[in-house]
Amino acid sequence: MPHYTPPLRDMQFVMHEVLDATSLLSELPPYAEVDADLIDQVCEEAGKFCSEVLQPVNASGDAQGCRYDSQTHAVTTPEGFKAAWDQFVQAGWMGLTAEARFGGQGLPHMLGSAVHEMQNAANQAWAMYPGLTQGVIELLGVHGSEEQKALYLPRLVAGDWAGTMCLTEPHCGTDLGLIRTRAVPQPDGSHKLTGQKIFISAGEHDLAANIVHMVLAKLPDAPQGSKGISLFVVPKFIADAAGNVGARNGIFCSGIEHKMGIHGNATCQMTLEDAQGWMVGEPNKGLAAMFLMMNGARLGVGMQSLGLTEVAYQNALAYARERLQMRALSGPKYPDKPADPILVHPDVRRMLLTARAWAEGGRFLAYWTSLLLDRSLHHPDAAVRQDADDLVSLLTPIVKAFITDNGLQATNECLQVFGGHGYIREWGMEQFVRDARINLIYEGTNTIQALDLLGRKVLMDGGARLRKFGKILTDFIEEEGVNEAMQEFVNPLADLADKVQKLTLELGMKAMVDKDEIGAAAVPYLRVAGHVVFSYAFARMAQVALRKIAAGDDTPFYRAKLQTARFYFARLYPESAAAIRMARSGAKNLMDTEAVFA
């Protein structure tokens, strides 16, 4: 069976040594007292919960799945999930980053991301239940009325109630402007909602006493398309102002999906029949409000694949150290054994190093983006907040798509390390691959993320966000430009940063003539952008490692950071050259293909 050990030292390295997070957090009034000891203590305790409580019910939850009762519309989660939920909420984990006035601990999002990494490594299907609830907390905290905040937030933060978001419908996936769910105003100020929603993660379960659904719907006189979408809070049970649960509302689960992976999470078909809901925010402005939760979920999906990459790597490495097969090509390394461990073989190391590099680069990107999110929300200087917000906006589709693309590759490579044993359920590796696959699809497919990055985040503002990121790269490159030891890391970063600027200009010019050029180039463009960020990540990590070694700390930990960085630049970074060539190849080779599809 699989095992999981929280990578606390690697997490501390990124947070404290590379990002110097506590110094940056000290500039933010809500987090001025957050120090490294507190961060480490929280991560250590969260790691224990993840490895001792969540991980043991991951494989069993996958085997059992959720059970649906068509008579009562109830969903029962796998054995151990409810007990884990109860332990989770009793320890206060649900409110880790929530405001203190609603019962939360008010800690940074960066710390929340570190905890989410471990939760997803241990049990992604389970982690989705609190993850969605925390998304509802964030959404109502910003867009809810004072009455809605007072009613829902204390109970959501306490974990007494859970939350979801209901967007997709049977006839529309990403194109939410096509939704048909209707909301009819009532004399008391509420609305009656009728419609059908599908693919609703955690839409029904037995973990909490109430479930708070954030539902997108259209008013009777709403404009066509996405500009006519409103947002409503629709609870499973209607509560009075004191929070006492009363009548069952007209929203219920009408079935659950039978899926490739994440079996322990209930993916529900939700039916609304005159369900009572209350508008959140302004009429016809619902999609803009929901984007707060959607963008948070996109960052969360990146954390899901980061966690899976880490746990798959840990198990593959342990297997490679123990599995004896053949001799090393250069001669026996363990002559006292009947064969050498497969770790001696170059391609086994390639597979393992691929997973390790994707995990380490992804950890830097995810934590850095979360730290920028904290600064965008709480820095006292409005200009700093705006710069941080622009960077979060730019990096979010890269977190979601690049990390999940890489996570699927990593879990596949780690399964391959096991050979035939990886393909059977007993070892747990095939579950990691199955669970990882959904992360490229939901919360906006990775193609949607690529279109968002190139079309909206880069070209729509004339490259302003990209230039802000470029300034960070330029400052770093100039800082280390004369450092001979850093040339092997800085030079490829500088080269790719220059190429992405030229590529962006070229694609922008093409798009002015034919918008299909954006669609044709977007996916390889995101891969290039991801490698720019990862090149920066590995250069930053190498910088710290070299300084530590120069100061006399020649421990395997820092040497491993350098070796992983060198592997990344030698073996993974070269993908960027092919991606640039594909992005530049134009739309004609895709769109001038009528005979193929005749």
N, C-alpha and C positions, 0 to 999 in steps of 0.2 A: 504493500500500500504506500501511497505517496507520503512524504513528510514535508514540513515547512518550518524553517527557522527565520524569524524576522531579521532582515539584513541591517541591523541597527548601526553597525559601524559604517557601512556604506551610506546610509541615510544621514548620519551625523557628518560625514565627510562633505556631502553636498551642501547641507544646511549651514554648517558652521565654518568650514574651511574654504569652500569655494564661493558660496553666496554671501558669507558673513551676515547671515540673516538677522541675528540679534541686533547688530548695529543699525541695520536698515529699519527694523521694527521699532527700535527705540525712538525713531523720529515720528512715530505715529502715536498720538495720545492714548488710544485704547490699549496699546500694547507696549507702553513705555517700560513696564515692569517685567515683561516677558524676557527671561534669560535662558541661557543654554541648558542649565540644570533643569528648569521646568520643562523645556522641550524634550529633553532626554528622558525625564521621568514619565511624561505622558506617552512617549513612543514605547518605552519599555513596558509599561502596564498594558497599553493597547496591544503590543506584540504578544504578551502572555495570553490575553483574551483570544486573539486570533489563532494562535497556535494550539492552545489548550481547549478552546470551546468551539470555534468555528471550523477549523480544519478537520477535526474528527467526524463532523457530520456532512462533509462535502461529498464524499463518494457515496455514502448511503443516501443522501438527499438526491443525488443524481440518479441512483438506481430506483428509488421509490417514486420520485416526482411528486407533483401535486395531484390531489384527487378532487373531482368535481361531482357534486350531487345535483342532478338536474331537477329534483323535486324542491329542494330548499334554495337552490342557487348558491350554496355554500362551497367554499374551497378549503380543503385541509392541506396544510403544508407538511413536508416530510417530518418524520420523527426527529426530535431534537431542535427543530427550528424555533418553536415557541419558547422552549427553555432558554435557548440562546438569546432570543429577543428580550425575555424577562431579565436576564443577567445584564444585558447591554443597557437597558433603560434604567435599571436600578443603580448601575454604576455611573449614570449621568452622561454616557457617551453620546446620546442623541443630541444634546445641547452643547457639544464641544465648542462650536464656533457661533452659537446663537447669542443674542443679546442677553445680558444679565437681567434686565427688567422683565424678561419673559421666562426666567428660570435657567437661562443658558450660562455657559462659562466664559463667553466672550473672548475666546482664543483665536489666533490668526488662522486664515484660510490655508496658509502654507502648512501649518501643523495639521489641519484637517486633511490636507492632501496626503501627508505622510501616513496618517492613520488609515485613510481610504486605500492606499497602496497595499497595506498589510491585510485589510479586510478582504480585498479582492483576490489577493494571492491565496488566502486561506479558504475563501468560499464566495465566489462571485455571485452565485444565485441568491444566497442569503443577503449579501451586502446590498443588493438592489432595494430591498425593503426599506431599511433606514436611509439609504441614499436618496430615494425619491421623497421620503418624508422631509429630509433636510432641504431638498429643493423647494418644497412647498413652504417651508419656514422662511427661506430666503425671499421667495416671491411675495408672500403676504406681508413680510416685513417691509418691503419697499412699496408695493402697490395696494395693499389692503387698507380699508378704512380703519379708523381707530376702534370701531365696534368689532370689526372682523378680527383685528389683531388681538383684542381683549378676549374674544371668545375662543379663537382657534390656536393662537401661538403658545400659550402656556401648556395646553394639552398635547400639542404636537411636540414641543420641546421636551416634555416629560416622557414622551413615548406612550402615553395613554391612548392617543389617536395616531393613526398613520396617514400618509398622503400619497397621491398619485397625480399624474397629468394625463388628460384624455384629449388627444388631438386627432389621430388618424381614423378614417372611416373606410368601409369596404371598397368604395369606388375611387378613393384618392389616398395616395401615400404622402409624399412630400408636398404635393400641390394643395395646401390647406385652403386656398381660395375656393376650392370646389366643395367644401363641407356643406352638408345638408341639415345638420342638427339645428333645430329652431328653438328660440327662447322667446316666449310670449310674456310681455309685462303683465303684472298683477296689481290690483288696487293697493296692496300692502307694501309695494315696492320691490317685492321679489319677482322671480320669473319662473315660468313653467317650461322645462326643457324636454324635448322629444327628439330622439334620434338613435343612431347606432355608432358605437366606437369599437375599433379593433386594435389588437396588438398593445393592449394596455397592461404594462408590466405592473405587478402587484395590485391589480384592480380589485381583487377580492382575496381575502385570506383570514386566518384565524389568530393572527398575532396581536391585534389591537382591538379595543372595544368599538372604535369608529374609524372610518376611512374617509378622508377629505379629498374629494376629486376636484382638480382644477380643469374645467371643461371649456373648450372653445365651441362657440355656437353663434348663430346669426339672428339678429332681431328681425321682425317682420318687414321693416322698411330699410333694411341694411343695403348699402351699395354692393354691387357685384364684386367678386374677387376678394383678395386678402384685405382690402380696405374696409370690408364690411364685417369683420370678425370681432366679436366681443368675448370677454373672459368672465367666467362665472365660478363661484365656489359652490360645490354641490356635495353635501355630506351624505354618507350612507344612512346615518340616523340624524334626524333633525334634533338639535339641542336648544334648550332655552338659554337666556342670557347668562345664567349661572353655570352653564356647561352640563346640565343634566340631560342625558340622552333620552329622547322620546320616541316619536313614531318613526317607523321605517320609511325612508324616502323612496321615490320611484326610480331609483337607479339600481340595477342589479346585474350580476354576471350571468350571461346566457350561454357560456361555454368557455373552455380553455383550449389553447392550442397545444398540439403534440409536436414538439420541436426537436431540432437537431441537438441542441445543448441547453444550458441553464435550466435544467429540468426542475430544480428546486424552487424556481420563481414562477409564479402563476402569471402567464401571459393570457389576458382575458379578452373576451368579447363582452362589451358592456352595453346594455340596453337602457335607454332613458325613456320612461313613459310618464309624462307630466311630472318629472322630477323637479322639486323645488330648489332653485338656486338663487344666488345673490351676485349681482354684478361686481366685479373687481375692477377698479379703475373706470375709465370713461367708455361710453358706447363706441363701438367700431374701432377701438384702440387696443383690442385684446391681444392681437398677435405681437405687437411691440412689447406689451407687458410680459407675455409668455416667453419672449426671447430671453428674459433674465434667467428663467428656469431652464430653458433649452440650452443656452450657452453654458450654464453650470453643469448640465447633464453631459454636454460634449466634453468638457474638461474631465468629468467623472468617468466617461467611457475610456478616455485615454488612461486614466488610473487603473481601470479594469484590465486593460491589456498589459500595462506595466506590471501589475501584480502577477498576471499569468505568466509573463515572460520570466520573471524572477523565480517563481516556484517551479516552472518547467526546467529552468537552468539548474536549480539546486538538485533536483532529482536526477537529471541526466548526468550531471557531474558525479554524483555519488555512484551511479550505476557504472559509469566509465572507469572509475577507480577500482571497481570490484570485478567487473566482467572480464574473464580471461578468454582471449581469442587471438590465435596466430602469434607470430613474433614481429617485433619492430623490423622495418625494412633495413635499418642500419645495423641490425644484429640484436640478439636477446638483451633485454634490459633487466629481466628478472629470471636468470638462469635456474634458480632454485624452484621455479614454478613450471607447470606443464605448458603454459603459454603466458604471454605478457598481457597486462590489462589493456583494454582497448584505448585507454587514454594516450598510449604511446603513438598511436597512428595519426598522421597529419590531418586527415580529413575529419576524424572525430574531433580533434582540437578545433578545426575550422567551424564545425557545427556549434560546439560549445562556446567558442569565442564570439560567434555571431550573436548568440542569445545574450551573452554577457554584455557585449557592446551595446546592443539594442536596449538592454535594461539600464545600463549606466547613463547612456545618452538621454534616454527617456526620463529617467529620474531627475536629471538636471533640468530638462525642459519643463517638466510638470511642476517641480518645486519653484523654479524661477517664475513661471507664469502665475502661480498662486501667490507668490510674494509680490509680484507686480499688481495683482488684484487687490491685495491688502493696501498697497500704496495708492492705488486708484480710488479707493474708498475713504481712506483715513488720513492721507498726508495733509498737513495744514496749508500747504502752498497749492493753489488751484492749478498753476502751470505744471507742477509735478504730477498732480492727480491726472491731468489731461494727457500728459506724455505716457504715464503708466497705463491709462485706459486705452490709448491708441495701440500700445504694444500688446496688451491683452487681446484686443480685437484682432490684431494681426496674427498672433500666435495660437489663438484658440482652434482654428481649423487644422493647424499643423499638429497640435496636441492630439486632437481627435483622430485625424486620418493617418499621419505619419507613424504615430506610436502603435495604432491598431494594425496598420499594414505590417509593420515590423513584428508585432506580437504574434500575428498568424504565422509568419515565417519562422519566428523563434520557436514557437511551440511545435511546429512541424519538424524543425531541425532536431529538437530535443527528443521528439518521438522517434526520429530516425536513429538516434544514438542507441536506442534500445533494440533496433532491428525488429524482428517479428514479435518480440515481447512487448514492444511499444504499441502494437496494433490491437492487443487484447486488453480487456477491461481491467484485469487484475492489477496492473502496474499503475493505472491512473493517468497515463500520458494521453491516451486518446480523448479523455474528458477535457483536458486542457485545450486540445485542438478544437473540439466541438464547441466548447464555451467561448473560445476566442473568436470563432467565425462570426458570431452575431455582432461583434463590436465594429465591424466594417460596414454594417448595414443600418442599425438603428441610430436614432438621434441625428438623422441626416446621413445618407450614404456617403462614403468617402469621395465619390464623384461630386456630390453636392458640396462637400467641404472644399474641394479643389476649385469649384466654380465660385464659391464664396470668397476664397482667398484671392484668386486672380481677378475676378470680375468686380467684386465689391471692395475688398480690403486693400487692394493694390491699385487697380486702374481707376476705380471710381473717384478716388481722392487725388488722382494725379501722382501717385507714388509717395504721398506725404508720410504715411505710416512706415513704408519701407525705408524711406530716407532716415527716419528716426532710429530705426534698427541699424541701418548702415552706419550711422554716426557712432553707435556703441561699438560696432566692429572696427571701424577706423581708429577709434581711440585706443582700443586694445591692441590692434596691429602696430600702431605707432609706438605704443608703450614697450612692446616686446620685439620691435623690428631689429634692434641691434644686439639682441640676446642670441648668441650662436646656438645655445642649447635648445632654444625654442623654434628654430627655423623649420624643423621638420613638421611642426604643428601649425605655425603661423603662415608659412608660405602657401600651403593648399587652401587655408581659410581665405587669405587675401585673394588668391586666384579665383576661387569660386564666388566670392562676394562681388568681384568685378564682373564676372560673367553673368551673374544673375541680374545685375543692373542693366547690362546690355541686352540680355534676353527680354527683360521686362519692357524696355523701350521698343524693341522690335515687335513684340506681341501687341503692344498698345497701338502701334502704327497699323498693323494688320487688322486689328479689331475695328479700327475706324472705317475700314472698307467692307469687312465681312465679320459679323458677330460670331459666326460659327468658328472662327479662328480661336475664340476664347474657349469654346467647348472642346475643340480638338487639342488644345495645348494644356488645359487646366490640370489634368492628372499628372503628367510628367513634370509640369511646373511645380506642383506641390512637392513632388519628390525632390526636386532641386532645392526648393526652399527649406525642406526638412534637413537636407544635408548641410546647408549653410548654417542652420541653427546647431546641428550636431557637431559640425566642425568647430564652431565657437565653444560648444560645451566641452569637447575633448581637449581643445587648446587651453581652456580655463582650468580643467582638471589636471592637465599635464603641468601647467604653470605652478600649481600648488605642490604637486608631487616633487617636481624638480627643486623647488625651494626647500622643501622638507629634507630631501636627500642631501642637498648642499649644506644644510645646517647640521648634518650628522645623523639624521634619522633614516638610515638605510634599511628599513624594515621591509619585509615582503609586501606589506599592504601598499606602500607607495610605489614600489617597483611594479606591482601588478597594475596599478593605475596607468603607468607609462606603457606597459606592454599592451594593455587593452587599447589605449589610444593609438599606438602604432599599428595594431591590427586593424582598427577602424579605418585609418587613413589608407592602409595598403589594400584592404579587401572589400570594404563597404562603400567608402567614399567614391571609388571609381564609377559606381552606378550613375553618379551625377552627370558624367560626360554623355552617357547614352540617353539619359533623360533630357538633357539639353537638345540633343540631336532630334529626339522625337518631338519635343515641343516646337522646334523650329520647322518641322517637316510640313506643317500646314494642314488645312482641313480637306484639301482636295482628295488625298489618298483615302479619306474616310467617306466623304460625301459624294464623290464621283464614282459610285459603286452600284448604280441602279441595276446593272445586269446581275450582280451577285444576289440581290434580294428580289429579283423578278419572280 
